[in-house]
Amino acid sequence: MISLGGSRSGERESAMNILAWPGTGAKMPNPYTQLLYSHIERLRDDIVVGEFTPTSLITPRSRWDVWHMHWPEDFLNSTRGIGLAVRLIGLVMLVAIAKLRGTRLVWTIHQLDSHDPRHPRLERIVKRLIVAGLDGAIALTEGSAAQARERFPALRNRPIAVVPHGHYMDVYPRDVSRREARRRLGLEDRHRVVLFIGAIKPYKNVPSLIRTFARVRGEDLRLVVAGEPSSEALRAEVISAAANDDRVQLHLNLVKDEDLQVFLGAADLVVLPFRGIMNSGSVFLALSFGRPVLVPDKGAMRELRSILGPAFISIYDGEIEPASIERALNSLPDRQAERDLAETLRRTCGWSEIAERTLAFYESLVRA
């Protein structure tokens, strides 16, 4: 296991060409890769970050020191039939070409499995092929690294750097007060507000959350669900689950960046009842706005709880129950705790430090 504290002092490293998949130019709902690579590029003038395309590896004049993958399974879920077979064969060939050219392959292990895979068997095959070609991997927590080694035995013979997930404190607008946020949503100061926010997909278990909330007593309670369902069938299920509880607000559209502060600013508690979770940008989004989260005891959530404290990360076993929501609402942090959390996030999850540690890992692989 490798835990890097930053780039080496002393002799200046040589130029570094990084092929990012995805990178700063990709249109992603999660700004993780944009933040990572923009901060890496700021470290030195001789660092180049390129956006991965199928032709970027095979152009005769191209030379990449590192090919850094984040969600390699996503390309499987965007096609079917013959197109899927072509993509699969193409990926295998590109990995082989990269190895022949001396490019170091790195995978950041955000999750072990896709949340809603179209082709679960093929996904497992693809990941085994990629792991076989890796020079190293990055895990977001120590526990994630251990889980990855258990799932993929080939990783036991590869270096894994533990580099934390970054915060989003400086990414989105934050100029709307709590009172104004609640006014815009028709909420009162006396209300205790539970929030789900983000794209609504089957694995996120939103209908179950709504039905569970209906069993939590309290006229002052409100549940706000904000996000776009991934299908019309799921939209109908969400609407049906909320039909008999007038304490539930539904905002079933894509949430704009400038509106995140309205929903998160109005909330007392963010609940993410995912069926499967390892790491989560949604958790860090809520924490970046100073909001405590309630999540299942899966993946890295217990480890994050030990780092950031039980006041901000509440966990539950099995399926979400009314008692889980009630316990989290009864132990909300105060304003001073929110300020302390902000300091902790900046100290432990700052993007400049993350960029330095990632670059140091690249350089260790290139030297090897």
N, C-alpha and C positions, 0 to 999 in steps of 0.2 A: 504494500500500500504506500502511496506517495501522498504526502500532504505538504504542499508548497506554500512557502510564506512570501514569495515574490521573486522577481528576477534577480539573477546573480549580480553581485557587485564585481568590479574589476574590469577585465578586458571586454571591450564592446563586442556584441554579437554581430554576426553577419546579417545581411538583408534577409527578410522573411516574406515569402509569398504564400498566402493562405487562401485556399479555395473553400468557401463557406457554403454549406447546404442546409438550410437557407442562410442568406447573409443579410446585408443592410438594405438591399433593394427589393427583397421579397415582401409581398403584401400579406402580412401575418396579423391575426387579431392579437397575438401576444407579442409585445415589442422586445422580447428577450434577446433575440439574435441581433436586432438593430442596436440595442444598447451595448451588447458584448463587443461587437466588432467595431463600432464607432469609437469605443474607449480603447480598444487594442490599437487602432490606427493612430490615436493620439500619443501613444507611448514613444514612437520613433518615426522619423521621416522616411526610413527605408523599409517600412512595413507596407505591404500591398495586400488588400483583401479583395478577392474576386468572387462574384456570384456564380455558383455552380450552374452549368448547363451541360447537356450531354456532349457537346462539342468542345467544351473548355478543357477537357483532359486530353483530347486527341489532336488538338491543333499542334502542328509540328514545332512551332516556336515557343509554345507555352511550357513553363516550368513551375511546378508547384511544390513547395517544401512540405506542405501539410494539406490534406483534404479532411475537413472537419464536418462530420455529419451530426445532425440533431434528431430528426424524426425520419429515418430512412424508410420506415414502413408506410409513410403517407402516400407514396406514389402507387402503392398497390390498391389503395382504397379509392383511387380516382379513375379507374378504368376496369374494363371487363374483357372477356373473350380473347381474340387474337392480340389485341393491343396489350393486354396484360402479359401474355407470353413474350411479346417483343420487349417490353420494359424489363421483365425479369432477366432475360438473356442479355440485354444491353447492360444492365447493372453489373452482372457477373463479369462481363467483358471489361467494363470500365474499372472495376476493382483490380482486375488482372493487369490492365495497362498502367494503372497508378503504381502498382507494386513494381512492375518492370522498370518504370521511370524513377524509382527511388522516392516517390511521394509517401510521406508518412500518413497513415490512416488513423483518424481519431473519431470516436463516437462519444457524445455526451448522452448519458443514459437518463433521459427524462422519465421514461417509463419502460417497463419490461414488455408490455403488450399494448396494442391499440385498444382504446376503450370500446369502440364499436367496429371491430374489423369485418370487412367484407370477405376476406380470404384468410382465416386464421391459420390454416395449415401452411399456406404459402408464406405467410408472414414469419412463421417460425423457421422455415427453411431459409428465407432471405436473411434473417438475423443471424442464423448459424453461419451462413456464408460470409457475412460481413465480419462477424467476430473472428472467424478464422483468418481474415486478412488484416485485422487491426494491429497497429503498432502500440496503441495505448487507448485508454478510455478515461472519461471524466465522469465522476459521480457527484451529485449535489449534496449528499450526506454520507457519513460512514456506513449507516445502515443500508443505504441504497447500493453502495459498493459491495457489501456482503451479500445482499440479495442477488445482485447481478452475477457474482462469482458462483453462487449456488445454482442459478438458472443456466449459466453458460460456463461449464468447466474450463473451456479454453481461456477464459479471462484470468484464471488462476496463475497463468504464466505470462500475463501482460501487466505492465504498470498501470495503475489506476490512480489518478490524482483526485483528491476530494476538494472541490471548489464550490462554495455555496451558491444558491440561487440569489439573484440580486433583487433589491427593492425597486419600487416604482414611484418613489416619493416626489421625484422631480419631473415626472413624465406628463401628468395630466393636470388640467386647471384645478385650482383649489381656492377660489375667491368667493364662494357662496357660503354664507353662514349656516349653521345648523338650523336656526329658526327659519331662515329663508328657504332652505331645502325642504323642510317639512311643510311650509306654507304652499310651495309649488305642488306638493303631492297631496294636499288636503289633509295633512296630519297635524295633530295637536301636540303641545309640549308634554301632556300627560300620557301620551301613548308610548307603549313599549313596542319598538318596531323590530321585527325579524325580517331579514332580507335574504333573498336568493338573487344573485346577479350573474349574468353570463349567458352564452349560447345554451339553449335548452336542448339537450340530447338524451337519448334513452338511458345511458349509464349514469346520468346525473340525478335521476330518481326524483324529479320535481313533483310529479303527481303524488308520490308517496309522502313527500314532505307536506304537501297541502292537506292530504287526508290526516296525517299525524297532527298537524297544527290544529285541525278542527277539534281534536280531543284535548287540547290544552285550554283550560278555563281562564277566563279573564276578559272582561268587556273592554279593558284598556289595551289589549293586545292587537297588533296589526301584523299581517304578513304581506310583504311586497315582493312580487316576483317580476323581475325585469330581465328580458332577454328574448331572442327570437327562436322559436321552436324549429328543429331541423326538418320537420315534416308536418303536413296538414293533419295527419292522424295524431301526432303527438300534441299539436296545438289543441285539437278537439278534446283529447284526454285531460290536458291541463285545465281547460275551461270547464269541463264536466266536474273535475275534482273540486273546483272552487265555487261551484254554482250555489251551494247551500250555506255558504259562510260569508256574510257581508263584511267580515273583518279582513278579507283577502283582497288585495289590489293586484291586478294583472296588467303588465305593460309588455305585451308580447311582440315587441319590435326590436330591431337591432339597436343596442344602446350606443349612442354617439360618445366619443371621448369626452366632450364637454359636459355630458350629462352624468358621467360617472360620479362626480362630486355631489350631485343632487341625491342620487339613491344612497350612496355610501355615507354622505353627510347626514342624512335623515335617520340612518339605521342605528340601533343599539347593538345588534348581533347579526353576523352573517352566518348562514347555515349552508353547508355544502355537503349534502347527503349522498355523495358519490358511491356507487356500488364498488368501484375499483379506483384506487388512488395510490400513487407512489410519491411523486412530487407534484406540486400544484402552483401554477402561476396565479390562480384565483385566490389562493390563500395569501400569497404575498401582495396581491392587489388590495385585499381587505386590510391587511396589516399596515400597508403603506398609507392608508387613510386613517389609521389608528383604531380600526374596528376589530373586536374580538371575533373569532371564528369557532364554529362547532363543526367537527369533522369526524369521520369514522376512524377507529383505531387501526389504521392500515398504512402500509408503506412507511414513509418517513415521518408521519405525523407525530408519533410519540417522541421521536428524537427532536423534532422541532419544538415540541412542547417543553422538553427539558432545557432547550437553549433559550427560548423566548418567554417561557413561563406559563403556568396554567391559567393565569388571568386572561391571556389572549388566545390560547389554543385549548379548547375543551374537546375531549374525545369521548366516543361512546363505542360500545361493543355491539356487534350484530346489526340489526335493523334500527333505524332511528325511532325513538319512542317519545311520548309527551314528556316523560320525566327528564330525558336528556335536554330538551329545550328549556324546561323549567329550571333545571340546575344551572345551566349556562346563563339564563336571564337573572338568576339570583346571585351571581358572582361577577357582575360586570365591573370592569376596572374603572377607576376614577380618572380625572383629567391629568393628575400628576403621573399616573401610570402610563397614560398615552404619551406624554412627553418623554418619559423614560424609554418607552418602546421605540420612539423615533430615534433617540440617540443610539440605542442598541442596533437598530437596523442600519444606521449610517456607519457604525463602527464595524459590524460583522458582515454586512451585505452590500457594501459600497462597490460600484461598478469599476472604479479605478483599480481597486485592490483585486477584484475578480479578473480584470483584464491582465494585470501583471502576473497573476498566478497562472492564468491560462497560457500566456506567452512563455513563461518559464517552463511550462510542461512541454510545449511545442519544441523549445530549444533543447530540452533534455532528450527528446526523441530524435531530433535531427543529429545531435552529437553522437548518439548511440548508433 
